[in-house]
Amino acid sequence: MLIVSYDIANDKVRNKFSKFLRKFWRRLQYSVYEIKNSDRHIANIQTEIEGKFAKMFSKSDSILIVPISKASESSIVRYGYAVNEELEFIFV
């Protein structure tokens, strides 16, 4: 799992980066995404960020990519709406 947080000044770059991240999991806040996937897929996402987006970021932009291990993932405490995001529902 990855937590990706960003503060990008350029609207066009910010929108493009947000749309890119939206394909992989869910938005937690306006500029914070949680990405759950296999380690290989996460490595591919990081490679794509480095290859495609890193050159678009300015010196004033801030992008943080925080890997969360499987062991640490179980210790995440969630409140409010975030609690419901983890529940599995079966509709009949």
MDAnalysis code that builds the backbone (N, CA, C; Angstrom):
import MDAnalysis as mda
import numpy as np

u = mda.Universe.empty(276, n_residues=92, atom_resindex=np.repeat(np.arange(92), 3), trajectory=True)
u.add_TopologyAttr("name", ["N", "CA", "C"] * 92)
u.add_TopologyAttr("resid", np.arange(1, 93))
u.add_TopologyAttr("resname", ["MET", "LEU", "ILE", "VAL", "SER", "TYR", "ASP", "ILE", "ALA", "ASN", "ASP", "LYS", "VAL", "ARG", "ASN", "LYS", "PHE", "SER", "LYS", "PHE", "LEU", "ARG", "LYS", "PHE", "TRP", "ARG", "ARG", "LEU", "GLN", "TYR", "SER", "VAL", "TYR", "GLU", "ILE", "LYS", "ASN", "SER", "ASP", "ARG", "HIS", "ILE", "ALA", "ASN", "ILE", "GLN", "THR", "GLU", "ILE", "GLU", "GLY", "LYS", "PHE", "ALA", "LYS", "MET", "PHE", "SER", "LYS", "SER", "ASP", "SER", "ILE", "LEU", "ILE", "VAL", "PRO", "ILE", "SER", "LYS", "ALA", "SER", "GLU", "SER", "SER", "ILE", "VAL", "ARG", "TYR", "GLY", "TYR", "ALA", "VAL", "ASN", "GLU", "GLU", "LEU", "GLU", "PHE", "ILE", "PHE", "VAL"])
u.atoms.positions = np.array([
    [0.846, -1.175, 0.000],
    [0.000, 0.000, 0.000],
    [0.891, 1.237, 0.000],
    [0.427, 2.277, -0.692],
    [1.102, 3.563, -0.716],
    [0.132, 4.656, -0.289],
    [0.650, 5.656, 0.379],
    [-0.077, 6.894, 0.598],
    [0.669, 7.935, -0.232],
    [-0.053, 8.593, -1.133],
    [0.552, 9.621, -1.977],
    [-0.110, 10.946, -1.641],
    [0.713, 11.914, -1.264],
    [0.237, 13.250, -0.931],
    [0.966, 14.242, -1.824],
    [0.251, 15.256, -2.282],
    [0.898, 16.218, -3.165],
    [0.357, 17.621, -2.946],
    [1.205, 18.591, -3.243],
    [0.847, 19.998, -3.266],
    [1.510, 20.550, -4.519],
    [0.727, 20.680, -5.586],
    [1.244, 21.068, -6.894],
    [0.613, 22.400, -7.284],
    [1.444, 23.385, -7.591],
    [0.971, 24.736, -7.887],
    [0.274, 24.834, -9.245],
    [0.791, 24.186, -10.252],
    [0.258, 24.285, -11.613],
    [-1.030, 23.462, -11.728],
    [-2.138, 24.127, -12.077],
    [-3.442, 23.457, -12.162],
    [-3.442, 22.301, -13.153],
    [-2.844, 22.501, -14.299],
    [-2.840, 21.476, -15.345],
    [-2.079, 20.227, -14.887],
    [-0.913, 20.421, -14.292],
    [-0.107, 19.300, -13.796],
    [-0.831, 18.608, -12.645],
    [-1.406, 19.412, -11.732],
    [-2.125, 18.848, -10.576],
    [-3.300, 17.995, -11.035],
    [-4.087, 18.479, -11.996],
    [-5.238, 17.711, -12.493],
    [-4.797, 16.426, -13.187],
    [-3.745, 16.508, -13.966],
    [-3.235, 15.333, -14.670],
    [-2.727, 14.280, -13.665],
    [-2.007, 14.743, -12.644],
    [-1.478, 13.837, -11.620],
    [-2.617, 13.210, -10.819],
    [-3.618, 13.998, -10.483],
    [-4.773, 13.493, -9.738],
    [-5.532, 12.435, -10.540],
    [-5.749, 12.684, -11.830],
    [-6.426, 11.703, -12.681],
    [-5.622, 10.417, -12.786],
    [-4.309, 10.547, -12.850],
    [-3.439, 9.374, -12.888],
    [-3.612, 8.542, -11.623],
    [-3.573, 9.179, -10.451],
    [-3.694, 8.458, -9.180],
    [-5.080, 7.852, -8.999],
    [-6.100, 8.534, -9.476],
    [-7.486, 8.077, -9.324],
    [-7.723, 6.708, -9.963],
    [-6.922, 6.356, -10.942],
    [-7.084, 5.065, -11.629],
    [-6.741, 3.880, -10.731],
    [-5.982, 4.110, -9.662],
    [-5.422, 2.998, -8.912],
    [-6.114, 2.683, -7.595],
    [-6.786, 3.620, -6.967],
    [-7.537, 3.289, -5.762],
    [-8.465, 4.411, -5.405],
    [-8.237, 5.069, -4.301],
    [-9.218, 6.055, -3.875],
    [-8.566, 7.299, -3.285],
    [-9.328, 8.357, -3.348],
    [-8.896, 9.639, -2.793],
    [-9.337, 9.689, -1.336],
    [-8.394, 9.989, -0.449],
    [-8.724, 10.132, 0.964],
    [-9.091, 11.572, 1.296],
    [-8.335, 12.500, 0.721],
    [-8.598, 13.934, 0.834],
    [-8.275, 14.545, -0.516],
    [-8.432, 15.858, -0.652],
    [-8.222, 16.472, -1.964],
    [-6.877, 16.130, -2.575],
    [-5.837, 16.106, -1.802],
    [-4.513, 15.848, -2.371],
    [-3.820, 14.648, -1.720],
    [-4.604, 13.698, -1.244],
    [-4.056, 12.495, -0.610],
    [-4.781, 11.274, -1.169],
    [-4.005, 10.326, -1.667],
    [-4.558, 9.091, -2.229],
    [-3.986, 7.886, -1.512],
    [-4.801, 6.857, -1.407],
    [-4.380, 5.560, -0.886],
    [-4.394, 4.599, -2.068],
    [-3.288, 3.906, -2.268],
    [-3.186, 2.965, -3.379],
    [-2.891, 1.585, -2.812],
    [-3.823, 0.672, -3.019],
    [-3.647, -0.718, -2.588],
    [-3.503, -1.570, -3.829],
    [-2.450, -2.341, -3.894],
    [-2.241, -3.206, -5.036],
    [-1.062, -4.119, -4.730],
    [-0.715, -4.962, -5.678],
    [0.426, -5.850, -5.492],
    [1.715, -5.036, -5.473],
    [2.755, -5.586, -4.868],
    [4.046, -4.900, -4.793],
    [4.575, -4.578, -6.185],
    [4.373, -5.475, -7.120],
    [4.845, -5.265, -8.494],
    [4.115, -4.104, -9.153],
    [2.807, -4.049, -8.955],
    [2.014, -2.972, -9.540],
    [2.373, -1.625, -8.906],
    [2.596, -1.622, -7.602],
    [2.997, -0.402, -6.904],
    [4.354, 0.079, -7.422],
    [5.274, -0.834, -7.659],
    [6.573, -0.469, -8.227],
    [6.393, 0.157, -9.612],
    [5.477, -0.383, -10.407],
    [5.193, 0.182, -11.730],
    [4.610, 1.590, -11.628],
    [3.753, 1.818, -10.654],
    [3.166, 3.145, -10.439],
    [4.270, 4.146, -10.086],
    [5.152, 3.755, -9.173],
    [6.249, 4.640, -8.779],
    [7.173, 4.925, -9.957],
    [7.426, 3.932, -10.789],
    [8.260, 4.118, -11.974],
    [7.600, 5.093, -12.944],
    [6.293, 4.970, -13.103],
    [5.579, 5.878, -14.007],
    [5.585, 7.305, -13.472],
    [5.449, 7.471, -12.163],
    [5.524, 8.811, -11.569],
    [6.905, 9.404, -11.823],
    [7.929, 8.611, -11.600],
    [9.308, 9.077, -11.809],
    [9.566, 9.411, -13.276],
    [9.125, 8.568, -14.178],
    [9.402, 8.760, -15.595],
    [8.539, 9.797, -16.277],
    [7.269, 9.876, -15.901],
    [6.331, 10.742, -16.608],
    [6.098, 12.081, -15.909],
    [5.951, 12.048, -14.600],
    [5.530, 13.247, -13.880],
    [6.662, 14.028, -13.224],
    [7.717, 13.379, -12.803],
    [8.776, 14.060, -12.046],
    [9.321, 15.272, -12.791],
    [9.438, 15.181, -14.100],
    [9.970, 16.303, -14.886],
    [8.992, 17.471, -14.956],
    [7.714, 17.238, -14.657],
    [6.707, 18.306, -14.678],
    [6.638, 19.071, -13.362],
    [7.153, 18.472, -12.284],
    [7.070, 19.104, -10.974],
    [8.066, 20.246, -10.870],
    [7.623, 21.364, -10.278],
    [8.510, 22.509, -10.085],
    [9.168, 22.424, -8.707],
    [10.078, 23.333, -8.464],
    [10.788, 23.365, -7.170],
    [9.847, 23.705, -6.020],
    [8.718, 24.336, -6.312],
    [7.777, 24.701, -5.247],
    [6.761, 23.597, -4.957],
    [6.703, 22.569, -5.814],
    [5.768, 21.460, -5.609],
    [6.304, 20.499, -4.554],
    [5.379, 19.798, -3.925],
    [5.752, 18.814, -2.912],
    [4.954, 17.533, -3.149],
    [5.659, 16.436, -3.338],
    [5.021, 15.142, -3.550],
    [5.649, 14.158, -2.561],
    [4.820, 13.509, -1.775],
    [5.297, 12.512, -0.823],
    [4.674, 11.167, -1.166],
    [5.506, 10.142, -1.272],
    [5.037, 8.782, -1.503],
    [5.496, 7.966, -0.312],
    [4.535, 7.479, 0.452],
    [4.841, 6.759, 1.695],
    [4.398, 5.311, 1.543],
    [5.357, 4.378, 1.457],
    [4.972, 2.964, 1.407],
    [4.548, 2.475, 2.790],
    [3.508, 1.670, 2.816],
    [3.004, 1.069, 4.050],
    [3.113, -0.443, 3.896],
    [3.817, -1.089, 4.801],
    [3.977, -2.541, 4.714],
    [2.687, -3.246, 5.115],
    [2.568, -4.497, 4.731],
    [1.373, -5.286, 5.085],
    [1.203, -5.349, 6.599],
    [2.309, -5.493, 7.320],
    [2.235, -5.566, 8.780],
    [1.756, -4.240, 9.371],
    [2.241, -3.123, 8.842],
    [1.843, -1.804, 9.338],
    [0.417, -1.454, 8.947],
    [-0.035, -1.986, 7.827],
    [-1.369, -1.674, 7.313],
    [-2.450, -2.059, 8.319],
    [-2.261, -3.157, 9.029],
    [-3.269, -3.605, 9.990],
    [-3.351, -2.704, 11.222],
    [-2.336, -1.862, 11.441],
    [-2.337, -0.987, 12.613],
    [-2.871, 0.423, 12.301],
    [-3.350, 0.653, 11.092],
    [-3.915, 1.956, 10.738],
    [-5.249, 2.113, 11.457],
    [-5.417, 3.238, 12.116],
    [-6.659, 3.539, 12.833],
    [-7.471, 4.486, 11.969],
    [-8.738, 4.138, 11.737],
    [-9.615, 4.945, 10.888],
    [-10.834, 5.386, 11.694],
    [-11.291, 6.594, 11.414],
    [-12.489, 7.135, 12.046],
    [-13.384, 7.734, 10.968],
    [-14.624, 7.953, 11.314],
    [-15.551, 8.601, 10.397],
    [-15.815, 7.755, 9.164],
    [-15.938, 8.418, 8.035],
    [-16.262, 7.739, 6.782],
    [-15.209, 6.703, 6.405],
    [-13.961, 6.948, 6.770],
    [-12.857, 6.040, 6.423],
    [-13.062, 4.641, 6.994],
    [-13.780, 4.518, 8.101],
    [-14.062, 3.212, 8.695],
    [-14.886, 2.370, 7.732],
    [-15.894, 2.983, 7.117],
    [-16.789, 2.271, 6.207],
    [-16.111, 1.864, 4.915],
    [-15.078, 2.561, 4.520],
    [-14.368, 2.251, 3.286],
    [-13.739, 0.858, 3.326],
    [-13.408, 0.377, 4.491],
    [-12.746, -0.912, 4.629],
    [-13.705, -2.087, 4.742],
    [-14.988, -1.808, 4.943],
    [-15.973, -2.884, 5.086],
    [-16.310, -3.482, 3.740],
    [-16.503, -4.787, 3.734],
    [-16.913, -5.458, 2.511],
    [-18.415, -5.701, 2.581],
    [-19.116, -5.265, 1.553],
    [-20.561, -5.430, 1.501],
    [-20.921, -6.420, 0.401],
    [-21.936, -7.208, 0.681],
    [-22.470, -8.118, -0.329],
    [-23.929, -7.739, -0.510],
    [-24.278, -7.338, -1.734],
    [-25.649, -6.977, -2.052],
    [-26.301, -8.122, -2.783],
    [-27.512, -8.466, -2.364],
    [-28.245, -9.557, -2.993],
    [-29.500, -9.016, -3.646],
])
